[in-house]
Amino acid sequence: MQSYTIGQAARLLGVSPDTARRWADAGRVSTHRDESGRRLIDGRDLAAFSVELAGSGGEEDPSYTSVRNAFSGIVTAVKLGDVAAQVEIQAGPHRLVSLLTREAVEELGLEVGMEATARVKSTNVHIDRA
């Protein structure tokens, strides 16, 4: 399972590293330390926290922009069918859902807790593995 540093988690959540660190210190999201002593957040925990945070509106009101309609975030759900699949990404306060083939999801190795980028053009959402 992928883990994220406080700085990486802050970028995915759209907040400052200090805010992410305060949330971790307050126990809002659990952390563990790697062999170097860095604090890490498990990808599944970060995915769940990002959904919770988006639902609450967050504690801060940061300004969000979309450069060329690319939304970097964390995969919060993957639903596989026999042929098709549905992938959800939480990018700050934005929840994006893409329908794609099961084969594409498997080739990208998409799973809950990993970083990914949703690229949007008109009504199509494409997923790039980070």
N, C-alpha and C positions, 0 to 999 in steps of 0.2 A: 504494500500500500504506500502511496506517495505521501510524504509529509512536507509541510511548508514552514519556512522560517517566519518570524513575526513580520518582517518586511514584505515578504511575498504575500502573506495573508492580508496585510494592510492594503497592498496594491489591488488584490482581488476583491476586497470589500469596499474599496474606494474611500479609505480613511488614512490618516497618518499612522506611521509605525508607533508613535506614542499612544495613540488611541487604541490600537490593537494590543499593545503591551498592557495598558490599563485594564482592558477587558479581560485579558488573560490573568492579570494579577487579582482581579475581582472574582475570578472563577466562572466568568460567563462562557469561556471556551477553555477546554483543558489542553495542557501542553505537557511535553516530556523533553528530556535533554538527550542530545546525541553524544557520541563519544568525545566530541570537542567541547561539550558544555553548552552548545547553542540550544535555545528553546525552539521546539518544533511543535506544530499542530498537525495531527493526523488528518488526512484528506477527507475522510468521512465525517469527522467532527467539524471541520471547517465548512463542508457542504451543508450540514444540518444547521450550523450557526448562521450561515449566509441566508438561508431560507427564513429562519426565525427573525433575523435582523431586517430583512426586506419586508416582512409582514408587519413589523413594529414601526416601520418608518425610520429606524435608526435613531441614534442620539444626536447626530449632527446633520446638517443639511449641506453636504458638499455639492459642488457644481460638477455635473457630469457632461461629458461631450463624447461624440462618436466621430472618430476620425475614419473617413471612408467606410462608415457603417460597420466597423469591426468592434465587437463586444467581447473583450477578454473576461473570462470568469472561471467558474468551477462547475463541473458536471454534478448535478444534484439528483438526476434520475436517468436510468437507461431501461427502457422496456422493449424486450425483444419478442418479435413474433416469428412465424415460420419464414417469412420473406422480408417483411418490413420491420422497422424499429422506430422508436421515439426517444429522442435525447433532449433533456432539459438542462439549460445552463443558467446559473444565477450570476449576473454581471452587475455587481453593485445592487441597485434597487430594481434592475431589469431582469425579468424572467423570460428567457427565449426558449422556444420549443421547435425542434426540427424533426420532420419525418424523413427518414432515409432508409436505405436497404440494410438488412441485417449484415450482409457481407461488408458494407462500408464500415459499420460500427466495429465489426470484428477485425477488419484490416487496420483500422486506426487504434484498436485496443482501448476503446473508450470505456471507462468505468466510473462509478460514483467516486468523487473525491479528487479527480485529476483535473488539471488545468486545461482549458480549451478555449478557442476563439470562435464565436459565431459571426459569420459575415452575412449581412442582409442586403439583398437587392430586391426591391419591389416586395413581393410576397414570398420570396424564396429565402430560406435560412440554410446556409452551408456551414458545416463544422470543420475546423482545422485543429488538429492535435498540436498542442504547444510544444 
